[in-house]
């Protein structure tokens, strides 16, 4: 079983907020942030530090997958200091 930490979930939300800021006078969240905000809020209320990926709906899983792939690509493009 795979888990997502609250820190990774928060980072994913920030990634998507940077990529697609809130819009309109109502400051509507992009679909990815909206999907991730629900499990994030649940984790805060429950005091959970991690959740299984199975509890995420498909939109939230896709948003996390994209974020994790981007983070992985960014890390692999960093210069190495040996």
N, CA, C and O atoms as a GROMACS GRO file, in nm:
protein
  328
    1UNK      N    1   0.085  -0.118   0.000
    1UNK     CA    2   0.000   0.000   0.000
    1UNK      C    3   0.089   0.124   0.000
    1UNK      O    4   0.184   0.134   0.078
    2UNK      N    5   0.058   0.218  -0.088
    2UNK     CA    6   0.134   0.342  -0.097
    2UNK      C    7   0.063   0.451  -0.017
    2UNK      O    8  -0.060   0.457  -0.011
    3UNK      N    9   0.143   0.538   0.043
    3UNK     CA   10   0.091   0.647   0.124
    3UNK      C   11   0.140   0.781   0.072
    3UNK      O   12   0.245   0.789   0.008
    4UNK      N   13   0.064   0.886   0.100
    4UNK     CA   14   0.102   1.023   0.068
    4UNK      C   15   0.107   1.099   0.199
    4UNK      O   16   0.013   1.096   0.278
    5UNK      N   17   0.219   1.168   0.222
    5UNK     CA   18   0.232   1.246   0.345
    5UNK      C   19   0.159   1.379   0.330
    5UNK      O   20   0.134   1.426   0.218
    6UNK      N   21   0.126   1.438   0.442
    6UNK     CA   22   0.061   1.569   0.440
    6UNK      C   23   0.153   1.673   0.378
    6UNK      O   24   0.106   1.768   0.314
    7UNK      N   25   0.284   1.657   0.396
    7UNK     CA   26   0.380   1.751   0.335
    7UNK      C   27   0.379   1.739   0.183
    7UNK      O   28   0.383   1.840   0.113
    8UNK      N   29   0.373   1.616   0.132
    8UNK     CA   30   0.367   1.598  -0.013
    8UNK      C   31   0.236   1.652  -0.070
    8UNK      O   32   0.234   1.711  -0.178
    9UNK      N   33   0.128   1.632   0.002
    9UNK     CA   34  -0.001   1.682  -0.042
    9UNK      C   35  -0.001   1.836  -0.045
    9UNK      O   36  -0.051   1.896  -0.140
   10UNK      N   37   0.055   1.896   0.057
   10UNK     CA   38   0.066   2.042   0.061
   10UNK      C   39   0.155   2.093  -0.053
   10UNK      O   40   0.123   2.194  -0.116
   11UNK      N   41   0.265   2.026  -0.078
   11UNK     CA   42   0.354   2.067  -0.187
   11UNK      C   43   0.284   2.055  -0.323
   11UNK      O   44   0.302   2.139  -0.411
   12UNK      N   45   0.204   1.950  -0.339
   12UNK     CA   46   0.130   1.932  -0.464
   12UNK      C   47   0.028   2.044  -0.482
   12UNK      O   48   0.012   2.096  -0.593
   13UNK      N   49  -0.040   2.081  -0.375
   13UNK     CA   50  -0.135   2.192  -0.382
   13UNK      C   51  -0.063   2.320  -0.423
   13UNK      O   52  -0.112   2.394  -0.509
   14UNK      N   53   0.052   2.347  -0.364
   14UNK     CA   54   0.130   2.467  -0.399
   14UNK      C   55   0.179   2.462  -0.543
   14UNK      O   56   0.180   2.564  -0.612
   15UNK      N   57   0.221   2.344  -0.589
   15UNK     CA   58   0.263   2.326  -0.728
   15UNK      C   59   0.150   2.366  -0.822
   15UNK      O   60   0.170   2.442  -0.916
   16UNK      N   61   0.030   2.314  -0.795
   16UNK     CA   62  -0.083   2.344  -0.882
   16UNK      C   63  -0.129   2.489  -0.870
   16UNK      O   64  -0.173   2.548  -0.968
   17UNK      N   65  -0.119   2.546  -0.751
   17UNK     CA   66  -0.156   2.687  -0.734
   17UNK      C   67  -0.062   2.777  -0.812
   17UNK      O   68  -0.105   2.877  -0.870
   18UNK      N   69   0.067   2.742  -0.816
   18UNK     CA   70   0.164   2.818  -0.896
   18UNK      C   71   0.137   2.802  -1.045
   18UNK      O   72   0.147   2.897  -1.122
   19UNK      N   73   0.103   2.680  -1.084
   19UNK     CA   74   0.080   2.648  -1.224
   19UNK      C   75  -0.052   2.706  -1.275
   19UNK      O   76  -0.060   2.751  -1.390
   20UNK      N   77  -0.154   2.707  -1.190
   20UNK     CA   78  -0.286   2.752  -1.229
   20UNK      C   79  -0.349   2.829  -1.113
   20UNK      O   80  -0.428   2.773  -1.038
   21UNK      N   81  -0.316   2.957  -1.099
   21UNK     CA   82  -0.366   3.036  -0.986
   21UNK      C   83  -0.520   3.045  -0.985
   21UNK      O   84  -0.585   3.023  -1.086
   22UNK      N   85  -0.573   3.078  -0.870
   22UNK     CA   86  -0.717   3.101  -0.857
   22UNK      C   87  -0.760   3.208  -0.956
   22UNK      O   88  -0.683   3.298  -0.989
   23UNK      N   89  -0.884   3.197  -1.002
   23UNK     CA   90  -0.927   3.291  -1.105
   23UNK      C   91  -1.062   3.353  -1.070
   23UNK      O   92  -1.139   3.301  -0.990
   24UNK      N   93  -1.088   3.465  -1.133
   24UNK     CA   94  -1.214   3.534  -1.118
   24UNK      C   95  -1.227   3.609  -0.986
   24UNK      O   96  -1.143   3.597  -0.898
   25UNK      N   97  -1.333   3.686  -0.976
   25UNK     CA   98  -1.359   3.760  -0.853
   25UNK      C   99  -1.382   3.667  -0.735
   25UNK      O  100  -1.356   3.703  -0.620
   26UNK      N  101  -1.432   3.546  -0.764
   26UNK     CA  102  -1.459   3.448  -0.658
   26UNK      C  103  -1.334   3.370  -0.618
   26UNK      O  104  -1.338   3.290  -0.524
   27UNK      N  105  -1.222   3.392  -0.690
   27UNK     CA  106  -1.097   3.317  -0.667
   27UNK      C  107  -1.121   3.166  -0.672
   27UNK      O  108  -1.090   3.094  -0.577
   28UNK      N  109  -1.176   3.121  -0.782
   28UNK     CA  110  -1.207   2.979  -0.802
   28UNK      C  111  -1.078   2.900  -0.816
   28UNK      O  112  -0.987   2.938  -0.890
   29UNK      N  113  -1.070   2.789  -0.743
   29UNK     CA  114  -0.954   2.701  -0.748
   29UNK      C  115  -0.956   2.619  -0.877
   29UNK      O  116  -1.063   2.586  -0.928
   30UNK      N  117  -0.838   2.586  -0.928
   30UNK     CA  118  -0.832   2.497  -1.043
   30UNK      C  119  -0.880   2.358  -0.998
   30UNK      O  120  -0.878   2.329  -0.879
   31UNK      N  121  -0.923   2.273  -1.091
   31UNK     CA  122  -0.976   2.141  -1.055
   31UNK      C  123  -0.878   2.056  -0.974
   31UNK      O  124  -0.919   1.981  -0.886
   32UNK      N  125  -0.748   2.067  -1.005
   32UNK     CA  126  -0.649   1.985  -0.934
   32UNK      C  127  -0.639   2.026  -0.787
   32UNK      O  128  -0.636   1.941  -0.699
   33UNK      N  129  -0.633   2.157  -0.762
   33UNK     CA  130  -0.625   2.204  -0.623
   33UNK      C  131  -0.754   2.168  -0.549
   33UNK      O  132  -0.750   2.127  -0.433
   34UNK      N  133  -0.865   2.185  -0.614
   34UNK     CA  134  -0.992   2.151  -0.552
   34UNK      C  135  -0.996   2.003  -0.513
   34UNK      O  136  -1.043   1.969  -0.404
   35UNK      N  137  -0.948   1.917  -0.600
   35UNK     CA  138  -0.946   1.773  -0.572
   35UNK      C  139  -0.852   1.739  -0.456
   35UNK      O  140  -0.883   1.652  -0.375
   36UNK      N  141  -0.739   1.808  -0.448
   36UNK     CA  142  -0.641   1.780  -0.342
   36UNK      C  143  -0.679   1.846  -0.209
   36UNK      O  144  -0.636   1.800  -0.103
   37UNK      N  145  -0.758   1.952  -0.214
   37UNK     CA  146  -0.793   2.025  -0.093
   37UNK      C  147  -0.880   1.942   0.002
   37UNK      O  148  -0.869   1.955   0.124
   38UNK      N  149  -0.964   1.857  -0.054
   38UNK     CA  150  -1.054   1.776   0.030
   38UNK      C  151  -0.977   1.678   0.118
   38UNK      O  152  -0.998   1.676   0.240
   39UNK      N  153  -0.888   1.595   0.061
   39UNK     CA  154  -0.812   1.505   0.150
   39UNK      C  155  -0.717   1.581   0.242
   39UNK      O  156  -0.690   1.536   0.354
   40UNK      N  157  -0.666   1.694   0.198
   40UNK     CA  158  -0.578   1.776   0.282
   40UNK      C  159  -0.655   1.826   0.405
   40UNK      O  160  -0.605   1.817   0.517
   41UNK      N  161  -0.774   1.877   0.383
   41UNK     CA  162  -0.856   1.925   0.494
   41UNK      C  163  -0.890   1.810   0.589
   41UNK      O  164  -0.886   1.826   0.711
   42UNK      N  165  -0.924   1.694   0.533
   42UNK     CA  166  -0.954   1.577   0.616
   42UNK      C  167  -0.835   1.541   0.703
   42UNK      O  168  -0.851   1.510   0.821
   43UNK      N  169  -0.715   1.544   0.645
   43UNK     CA  170  -0.594   1.510   0.720
   43UNK      C  171  -0.572   1.608   0.836
   43UNK      O  172  -0.534   1.568   0.945
   44UNK      N  173  -0.596   1.734   0.811
   44UNK     CA  174  -0.578   1.835   0.916
   44UNK      C  175  -0.677   1.810   1.029
   44UNK      O  176  -0.640   1.809   1.146
   45UNK      N  177  -0.803   1.790   0.993
   45UNK     CA  178  -0.906   1.768   1.094
   45UNK      C  179  -0.878   1.642   1.176
   45UNK      O  180  -0.897   1.641   1.298
   46UNK      N  181  -0.833   1.537   1.110
   46UNK     CA  182  -0.807   1.409   1.176
   46UNK      C  183  -0.670   1.403   1.244
   46UNK      O  184  -0.644   1.312   1.323
   47UNK      N  185  -0.584   1.498   1.214
   47UNK     CA  186  -0.448   1.495   1.268
   47UNK      C  187  -0.363   1.387   1.203
   47UNK      O  188  -0.266   1.339   1.263
   48UNK      N  189  -0.398   1.350   1.081
   48UNK     CA  190  -0.326   1.244   1.009
   48UNK      C  191  -0.201   1.300   0.944
   48UNK      O  192  -0.201   1.412   0.894
   49UNK      N  193  -0.094   1.222   0.946
   49UNK     CA  194   0.031   1.262   0.882
   49UNK      C  195   0.046   1.201   0.743
   49UNK      O  196   0.127   1.248   0.663
   50UNK      N  197  -0.031   1.096   0.715
   50UNK     CA  198  -0.027   1.033   0.583
   50UNK      C  199  -0.158   0.961   0.559
   50UNK      O  200  -0.230   0.925   0.652
   51UNK      N  201  -0.187   0.940   0.430
   51UNK     CA  202  -0.308   0.868   0.391
   51UNK      C  203  -0.272   0.771   0.279
   51UNK      O  204  -0.180   0.797   0.202
   52UNK      N  205  -0.345   0.661   0.268
   52UNK     CA  206  -0.321   0.571   0.156
   52UNK      C  207  -0.371   0.634   0.026
   52UNK      O  208  -0.472   0.706   0.025
   53UNK      N  209  -0.302   0.608  -0.082
   53UNK     CA  210  -0.340   0.666  -0.211
   53UNK      C  211  -0.479   0.620  -0.255
   53UNK      O  212  -0.545   0.688  -0.333
   54UNK      N  213  -0.522   0.506  -0.205
   54UNK     CA  214  -0.652   0.452  -0.244
   54UNK      C  215  -0.769   0.540  -0.202
   54UNK      O  216  -0.877   0.531  -0.261
   55UNK      N  217  -0.750   0.626  -0.102
   55UNK     CA  218  -0.860   0.710  -0.057
   55UNK      C  219  -0.879   0.833  -0.146
   55UNK      O  220  -0.981   0.902  -0.136
   56UNK      N  221  -0.782   0.861  -0.233
   56UNK     CA  222  -0.794   0.975  -0.324
   56UNK      C  223  -0.885   0.940  -0.440
   56UNK      O  224  -0.882   0.828  -0.491
   57UNK      N  225  -0.967   1.036  -0.482
   57UNK     CA  226  -1.046   1.010  -0.602
   57UNK      C  227  -0.955   1.021  -0.725
   57UNK      O  228  -0.838   1.058  -0.713
   58UNK      N  229  -1.008   0.989  -0.841
   58UNK     CA  230  -0.925   0.984  -0.962
   58UNK      C  231  -0.861   1.118  -0.996
   58UNK      O  232  -0.745   1.122  -1.039
   59UNK      N  233  -0.935   1.229  -0.978
   59UNK     CA  234  -0.877   1.361  -1.007
   59UNK      C  235  -0.761   1.393  -0.913
   59UNK      O  236  -0.659   1.446  -0.956
   60UNK      N  237  -0.776   1.359  -0.786
   60UNK     CA  238  -0.670   1.384  -0.690
   60UNK      C  239  -0.548   1.296  -0.719
   60UNK      O  240  -0.434   1.341  -0.708
   61UNK      N  241  -0.573   1.169  -0.755
   61UNK     CA  242  -0.461   1.079  -0.790
   61UNK      C  243  -0.386   1.131  -0.912
   61UNK      O  244  -0.263   1.130  -0.915
   62UNK      N  245  -0.460   1.177  -1.012
   62UNK     CA  246  -0.396   1.230  -1.134
   62UNK      C  247  -0.315   1.356  -1.102
   62UNK      O  248  -0.205   1.374  -1.153
   63UNK      N  249  -0.369   1.443  -1.017
   63UNK     CA  250  -0.297   1.565  -0.978
   63UNK      C  251  -0.170   1.531  -0.902
   63UNK      O  252  -0.065   1.591  -0.924
   64UNK      N  253  -0.178   1.434  -0.811
   64UNK     CA  254  -0.059   1.391  -0.736
   64UNK      C  255   0.042   1.327  -0.829
   64UNK      O  256   0.162   1.353  -0.817
   65UNK      N  257  -0.004   1.243  -0.920
   65UNK     CA  258   0.086   1.175  -1.014
   65UNK      C  259   0.164   1.277  -1.096
   65UNK      O  260   0.285   1.265  -1.112
   66UNK      N  261   0.094   1.376  -1.149
   66UNK     CA  262   0.160   1.480  -1.229
   66UNK      C  263   0.262   1.556  -1.146
   66UNK      O  264   0.373   1.581  -1.191
   67UNK      N  265   0.223   1.594  -1.025
   67UNK     CA  266   0.315   1.666  -0.936
   67UNK      C  267   0.439   1.582  -0.907
   67UNK      O  268   0.551   1.632  -0.916
   68UNK      N  269   0.421   1.455  -0.872
   68UNK     CA  270   0.535   1.370  -0.836
   68UNK      C  271   0.627   1.348  -0.955
   68UNK      O  272   0.749   1.344  -0.939
   69UNK      N  273   0.570   1.333  -1.074
   69UNK     CA  274   0.653   1.318  -1.194
   69UNK      C  275   0.733   1.445  -1.221
   69UNK      O  276   0.851   1.438  -1.255
   70UNK      N  277   0.670   1.560  -1.205
   70UNK     CA  278   0.740   1.688  -1.225
   70UNK      C  279   0.852   1.704  -1.123
   70UNK      O  280   0.962   1.747  -1.156
   71UNK      N  281   0.822   1.671  -0.997
   71UNK     CA  282   0.923   1.683  -0.892
   71UNK      C  283   1.040   1.590  -0.921
   71UNK      O  284   1.156   1.627  -0.902
   72UNK      N  285   1.009   1.470  -0.965
   72UNK     CA  286   1.114   1.374  -0.999
   72UNK      C  287   1.201   1.425  -1.114
   72UNK      O  288   1.323   1.413  -1.110
   73UNK      N  289   1.137   1.483  -1.214
   73UNK     CA  290   1.212   1.539  -1.328
   73UNK      C  291   1.299   1.656  -1.283
   73UNK      O  292   1.413   1.669  -1.327
   74UNK      N  293   1.245   1.742  -1.197
   74UNK     CA  294   1.321   1.856  -1.147
   74UNK      C  295   1.443   1.811  -1.068
   74UNK      O  296   1.551   1.868  -1.081
   75UNK      N  297   1.425   1.708  -0.985
   75UNK     CA  298   1.535   1.657  -0.903
   75UNK      C  299   1.642   1.592  -0.988
   75UNK      O  300   1.761   1.604  -0.957
   76UNK      N  301   1.602   1.523  -1.095
   76UNK     CA  302   1.702   1.456  -1.179
   76UNK      C  303   1.778   1.554  -1.266
   76UNK      O  304   1.885   1.521  -1.317
   77UNK      N  305   1.725   1.675  -1.283
   77UNK     CA  306   1.794   1.777  -1.363
   77UNK      C  307   1.884   1.868  -1.278
   77UNK      O  308   1.948   1.958  -1.332
   78UNK      N  309   1.888   1.846  -1.150
   78UNK     CA  310   1.973   1.926  -1.061
   78UNK      C  311   2.118   1.883  -1.080
   78UNK      O  312   2.146   1.764  -1.094
   79UNK      N  313   2.211   1.979  -1.079
   79UNK     CA  314   2.353   1.942  -1.088
   79UNK      C  315   2.394   1.866  -0.960
   79UNK      O  316   2.350   1.896  -0.850
   80UNK      N  317   2.480   1.768  -0.980
   80UNK     CA  318   2.529   1.689  -0.867
   80UNK      C  319   2.654   1.751  -0.809
   80UNK      O  320   2.743   1.796  -0.881
   81UNK      N  321   2.659   1.752  -0.679
   81UNK     CA  322   2.778   1.798  -0.608
   81UNK      C  323   2.834   1.677  -0.535
   81UNK      O  324   2.773   1.625  -0.442
   82UNK      N  325   2.949   1.634  -0.577
   82UNK     CA  326   3.012   1.516  -0.515
   82UNK      C  327   3.125   1.554  -0.425
   82UNK      O  328   3.188   1.467  -0.365
   0.00000   0.00000   0.00000
